[in-house]
Amino acid sequence: MSVLFQPLAQRSLTLRNRLVVSPMCQYSARDGVPGDWHLVHLGSRAVGGAAAVVAEATAVSPEGRISPDDTGLWNDAQAAAWEPVAAFVRAQGAIPAVQLAHAGRKASTHAPWRGRGAVPEAEGGWTVVAPSALAFDATYPQPQALDDAGIAKVVDDFRQAARRALAAGFEIAEVHAAHGYLLHQFLSPLANRRDDGYGGGFDGRVRLLLEVIAAVREAWPERLPLWVRLSATDWVDGGWDVDQSVELARRLAPLGVDLIDVSSGGLDAGQRIEVGPGYQVPFARRIRAEAGVATGAVGLIETAQQAEAVVAAGDADLVLAGRVFLRDPYFAAHAAQALGIEPPTPPQYLRGW
Ligand SMILES: Cc1cc2nc3c(=O)[nH]c(=O)nc-3n(C[C@H](O)[C@H](O)[C@H](O)COP(=O)(O)O)c2cc1C
């Protein structure tokens, strides 16, 4: 019996299995509006049997985009353009999910295949914001430190984006607090040097994320799950670490967070990551065991057997996979086949299996 292909209940939803498409930027939107690419990209992975498909880091405000080509949910035109995408994913039996994001000091950068580092204002770049006026590195934009009004706007932008995500038909919202983007910048003492109520000790550094989650939960209905992606560690001495992640997860769960999606890194250019198969799974395991909250494991989990073992061991409640889904939209159906389970497939494709 496979545990990877057991359904998972989350609030009013049932995920048909435990394999989820990890959010992946496509750098293919215009003015934040998703298009045909997003429909086909996300739709084909729903056809391929994934339990949920998480749409890429989607900016809650224009200044929160990683690149000029990111998707957004800061206006109603964007929400309307997401509607057919979410509906198609839903019609295939997968849960449409979206990652709500603000890139902070890592905003206004080029899409990877268009260049590196900051996009100049003359080429459509913009002024970026952060907890403190510290650039990620010399190639990134110099940020402005957010004042109280700027922080209040961030909280409200997440709230409004959650409301639009609901209107668009998404059924899981994931708040992006990982990979060195704005909310992670506030968490980490390496990027947050504030001396007001949003910086300093642990309580100050986690405050913005807790406020964002409370605001999103107000807009996001009780019946639908809310996830948070964390970088469990900065992989830098003196940075954010797993102990702090466990403590944060303990505080997030009572606010209505249903799953911590456990990634790592991205905050500091000096990070030294020990990469290997399943290298972030131990973080998901610790957070699940010590904070008593459901977790998702992600990072170089690329075979059916590996994903099955993660769930079977109780390291995580589900597995998110990224790059393998880029190579193989049918990774979930192929994983089922490899485990001797009937592959999840739409009836149109039954004869192919
Ligand atoms: C092309 C690409 C785009 C990505 N964009 C995002 C993103 O928008 N949000 C995010 O949290 N992670 C993003 N990631 C990270 C993935 O979600 C995932 O955590 C990472 O690739 C590790 O999983 P994997 O080894 O299964 O690929 C991206 C990864 C890739 C390859």
PDBQT file of the ligand as one rigid body, heavy atoms in Angstrom, charges set to zero:
ROOT
HETATM    1  C1  LIG A 401      12.232  27.681 -12.412  1.00  0.00    +0.000 C 
HETATM    2  C2  LIG A 401      12.033  27.727 -10.923  1.00  0.00    +0.000 A 
HETATM    3  C3  LIG A 401      11.257  28.723 -10.369  1.00  0.00    +0.000 A 
HETATM    4  C4  LIG A 401      11.023  28.764  -8.981  1.00  0.00    +0.000 A 
HETATM    5  N1  LIG A 401      10.176  29.706  -8.470  1.00  0.00    +0.000 NA
HETATM    6  C5  LIG A 401       9.803  29.626  -7.168  1.00  0.00    +0.000 A 
HETATM    7  C6  LIG A 401       8.748  30.418  -6.654  1.00  0.00    +0.000 A 
HETATM    8  O1  LIG A 401       8.092  31.156  -7.375  1.00  0.00    +0.000 OA
HETATM    9  N2  LIG A 401       8.468  30.312  -5.336  1.00  0.00    +0.000 N 
HETATM   10  C7  LIG A 401       9.134  29.449  -4.503  1.00  0.00    +0.000 A 
HETATM   11  O2  LIG A 401       8.847  29.388  -3.307  1.00  0.00    +0.000 OA
HETATM   12  N3  LIG A 401      10.096  28.648  -4.982  1.00  0.00    +0.000 NA
HETATM   13  C8  LIG A 401      10.432  28.700  -6.284  1.00  0.00    +0.000 A 
HETATM   14  N4  LIG A 401      11.351  27.816  -6.780  1.00  0.00    +0.000 N 
HETATM   15  C9  LIG A 401      11.857  26.753  -5.893  1.00  0.00    +0.000 C 
HETATM   16  C10 LIG A 401      10.996  25.485  -6.049  1.00  0.00    +0.000 C 
HETATM   17  O3  LIG A 401       9.656  25.719  -5.647  1.00  0.00    +0.000 OA
HETATM   18  C11 LIG A 401      11.577  24.338  -5.209  1.00  0.00    +0.000 C 
HETATM   19  O4  LIG A 401      11.483  24.687  -3.850  1.00  0.00    +0.000 OA
HETATM   20  C12 LIG A 401      13.026  24.048  -5.556  1.00  0.00    +0.000 C 
HETATM   21  O5  LIG A 401      13.197  23.985  -6.961  1.00  0.00    +0.000 OA
HETATM   22  C13 LIG A 401      13.501  22.735  -4.934  1.00  0.00    +0.000 C 
HETATM   23  O6  LIG A 401      12.682  21.662  -5.327  1.00  0.00    +0.000 OA
HETATM   24  P1  LIG A 401      13.109  20.641  -6.517  1.00  0.00    +0.000 P 
HETATM   25  O7  LIG A 401      14.459  20.089  -6.153  1.00  0.00    +0.000 OA
HETATM   26  O8  LIG A 401      12.020  19.620  -6.520  1.00  0.00    +0.000 OA
HETATM   27  O9  LIG A 401      13.183  21.457  -7.770  1.00  0.00    +0.000 OA
HETATM   28  C14 LIG A 401      11.620  27.794  -8.147  1.00  0.00    +0.000 A 
HETATM   29  C15 LIG A 401      12.427  26.802  -8.729  1.00  0.00    +0.000 A 
HETATM   30  C16 LIG A 401      12.631  26.745 -10.080  1.00  0.00    +0.000 A 
HETATM   31  C17 LIG A 401      13.459  25.637 -10.659  1.00  0.00    +0.000 C 
ENDROOT
TORSDOF 0
